[in-house]
Amino acid sequence: CSTPTGGPITRRFFAPHPVVLQVGSTLFVHGGVLPSHVEYGLDNINSETREWLMGGADRPSQKRAPPPKFLRGADAVVWAREYSARDESRCDCDTLQQVLGSLPGAKRMVVGHTIQDRGINSACDGRVLRVDVGLSKGCGNGDVQVLEIQQDGQHIVRLAEGQAPQVISGLHQQQQQQQQQQQQQQQLEGKQQQAMLQPMQEK
C-alpha cells in the first residue's frame, strides 16, 4: 500500500469500501474474482480487508500485520489477470463462467488492473468488462473513458469525450451477434445446397 494501514487516509478513504462489490448482476473488482475467492467468501474478504486496513492506529508500537493471503500474490483478488489479457483468446473464460455461475444473479464482471490499449472493452462474450485505460501519465497516459451500465446490463456503452457512445456489451449487442450468426449459418447452408445441386445440373 502507498499509505500505511491504520493511517488517517487509509481509515477514511480506503477501509470503508468493499474490495468486491456486486450491484445487480454485475460484479466489480480491481483484479479478478477466482474460484478460491468465492470458496473463501466475498463477505469474508471484504470484512477482513477492512479490519486489516483499519488496524494499527491504536497500537502504533506493535508491528503491523501482513495483508491477508487473498491480497497477496498473482492470484490475489486485486492482482489477478486471468480475465484481462489483451489477446482475448488467452482469457480464462471457463473459470470466469464458473465464478459467475457460483454467485447468485451474477452475469458479468468488471475488472481493472491491466491496462487496455484499445480502451474499455469486453471479452468472453461480454461476461467480463475491462476498464483500465491507463489514465496515469506514468502508466499509459490514456484518455478518459467511462463505462455506463444501464438497466442492469441490458445496455452497456463506452463513453469518451468527442466520440459517440459505443455499445460494447448487453442485450443489443447479443441480438446483433445472434443475427450475424444466423446470417452466417444461412450463407453456409446456401453454399452447401449449391454444392449439392451442381453435380445434378452438370448431368
C-alpha positions in Angstrom: 0.0 0.0 0.0 1.2 3.5 -0.7 -0.4 4.6 2.6 0.1 2.7 5.8 -2.6 0.6 7.3 -4.3 2.3 10.2 -3.3 5.7 9.0 -5.8 8.5 8.8 -6.0 8.5 4.9 -6.4 4.7 4.8 -9.0 4.7 7.6 -11.1 7.4 6.0 -10.8 6.8 2.2 -9.9 3.1 1.7 -11.1 1.0 4.6 -14.8 1.8 4.4 -15.1 0.5 0.8 -15.5 -3.2 -0.2 -12.9 -5.0 -2.3 -15.5 -6.9 -4.2 -19.0 -5.5 -4.8 -22.0 -7.0 -6.7 -24.6 -4.5 -7.9 -27.5 -6.2 -9.5 -26.0 -8.8 -12.0 -22.6 -7.0 -12.2 -19.6 -7.9 -10.0 -16.9 -5.2 -9.6 -13.3 -6.0 -8.5 -9.9 -4.5 -9.2 -8.1 -7.6 -10.4 -10.5 -10.6 -10.7 -12.5 -13.0 -8.6 -11.3 -16.6 -8.8 -13.0 -19.8 -7.6 -10.8 -19.8 -4.4 -12.1 -16.3 -3.5 -15.7 -17.5 -3.9 -14.9 -20.5 -1.8 -13.4 -18.3 0.9 -16.4 -16.0 0.8 -16.6 -12.5 -0.6 -18.1 -11.1 2.6 -15.1 -12.5 4.5 -12.7 -10.9 2.0 -14.4 -7.5 2.4 -14.6 -7.6 6.2 -11.1 -9.0 6.7 -9.6 -6.4 4.3 -11.4 -3.7 6.2 -10.1 -4.9 9.5 -6.5 -5.1 8.1 -6.7 -1.5 6.7 -8.1 -0.1 9.9 -5.5 -1.9 12.1 -2.5 -0.3 13.8 -3.8 3.2 14.5 -4.5 2.4 18.2 -1.4 0.2 18.5 1.5 2.2 16.9 4.1 0.3 18.9 3.0 -3.0 17.6 4.3 -4.4 14.3 1.7 -4.0 11.5 0.1 -7.3 10.4 0.8 -8.5 6.9 -2.0 -8.3 4.4 -4.4 -11.3 4.2 -3.4 -14.1 1.8 -6.1 -13.2 -0.7 -4.5 -9.8 -1.2 -1.0 -11.2 -1.9 0.5 -12.8 -5.0 -0.5 -13.3 -8.6 -3.8 -14.9 -7.6 -4.9 -12.1 -5.3 -8.3 -10.5 -5.8 -6.5 -7.2 -6.5 -3.7 -8.7 -8.7 -5.3 -11.4 -10.8 -5.2 -11.0 -14.6 -7.0 -14.2 -15.7 -9.7 -12.2 -17.5 -7.6 -9.2 -18.6 -5.3 -10.4 -21.3 -5.2 -8.1 -24.3 -5.4 -11.2 -26.5 -8.9 -12.4 -25.7 -8.0 -16.0 -26.6 -5.8 -16.0 -23.5 -8.6 -15.1 -21.2 -9.7 -17.9 -18.9 -13.4 -17.7 -19.9 -14.2 -21.1 -18.4 -13.0 -20.0 -15.0 -14.9 -16.8 -15.3 -18.1 -18.6 -16.1 -17.5 -20.9 -13.2 -17.2 -17.9 -10.8 -20.2 -16.1 -12.2 -22.3 -19.3 -12.0 -21.5 -19.8 -8.4 -22.6 -16.2 -7.4 -26.4 -15.8 -7.3 -27.5 -13.4 -10.0 -24.0 -12.6 -11.3 -23.8 -12.3 -15.1 -20.7 -10.2 -15.7 -17.5 -8.9 -14.0 -15.9 -5.5 -14.3 -12.2 -5.5 -13.7 -9.3 -3.1 -13.9 -5.6 -3.5 -13.0 -4.4 -4.4 -16.6 -4.2 -1.5 -19.0 -6.2 -2.0 -22.1 -4.5 -0.3 -25.1 -7.8 -0.2 -27.1 -9.8 1.3 -24.3 -12.7 -0.1 -22.3 -13.7 -3.4 -23.9 -15.3 -6.7 -23.3 -14.2 -10.3 -23.6 -15.7 -13.8 -23.0 -18.9 -12.9 -24.9 -19.5 -9.8 -22.8 -19.1 -11.6 -19.4 -16.0 -9.5 -18.5 -15.6 -5.8 -19.0 -12.0 -4.5 -18.8 -11.9 -0.8 -17.8 -8.3 0.1 -17.0 -7.4 2.7 -19.7 -4.1 3.8 -18.0 -5.1 7.3 -17.0 -1.9 8.0 -15.1 0.8 9.8 -17.0 3.2 7.2 -15.6 1.1 4.3 -16.8 -0.1 4.9 -20.3 -1.5 8.4 -20.1 -4.7 7.2 -21.7 -7.8 9.2 -22.5 -10.7 9.4 -20.1 -13.4 6.9 -20.7 -16.5 5.9 -18.8 -18.3 2.6 -18.6 -22.1 3.1 -18.4 -24.3 0.1 -17.4 -28.0 0.7 -18.0 -31.0 -1.4 -16.9 -28.8 -3.9 -15.1 -26.7 -4.8 -18.1 -29.3 -4.7 -20.8 -27.3 -1.9 -22.4 -23.6 -1.3 -21.8 -21.7 1.5 -23.5 -18.3 3.1 -23.5 -18.3 6.9 -23.3 -15.4 9.1 -24.4 -15.1 12.8 -25.0 -15.7 13.8 -28.6 -17.0 10.3 -29.6 -20.4 8.8 -30.0 -21.3 6.3 -27.3 -20.1 2.8 -28.3 -22.1 -0.3 -27.4 -19.7 -2.9 -26.0 -22.0 -5.4 -24.5 -25.6 -6.0 -23.5 -28.8 -7.2 -25.0 -28.5 -5.1 -28.2 -25.0 -6.5 -28.9 -26.2 -10.0 -28.2 -29.0 -9.6 -30.6 -26.6 -8.3 -33.3 -24.3 -11.2 -32.7 -27.2 -13.7 -33.0 -28.3 -12.0 -36.2 -24.7 -12.3 -37.6 -24.6 -15.9 -36.6 -27.9 -16.6 -38.3 -26.8 -14.9 -41.5 -23.5 -16.8 -41.5 -25.5 -20.1 -41.0 -27.8 -19.2 -43.8 -24.9 -18.4 -46.1 -23.3 -21.7 -45.2 -26.5 -23.7 -45.9 -26.9 -21.9 -49.2 -23.4 -22.8 -50.3 -24.0 -26.4 -49.2 -27.2 -26.6 -51.3 -25.4 -25.1 -54.3 -22.6 -27.7 -54.0 -25.3 -30.5 -53.9 -27.2 -29.1 -56.9 -24.1 -28.5 -59.1 -23.4 -32.2 -60.0 -27.1 -32.7 -60.8 -27.1 -29.7 -63.1 -24.0 -30.9 -64.9 -25.8 -34.2 -65.8 
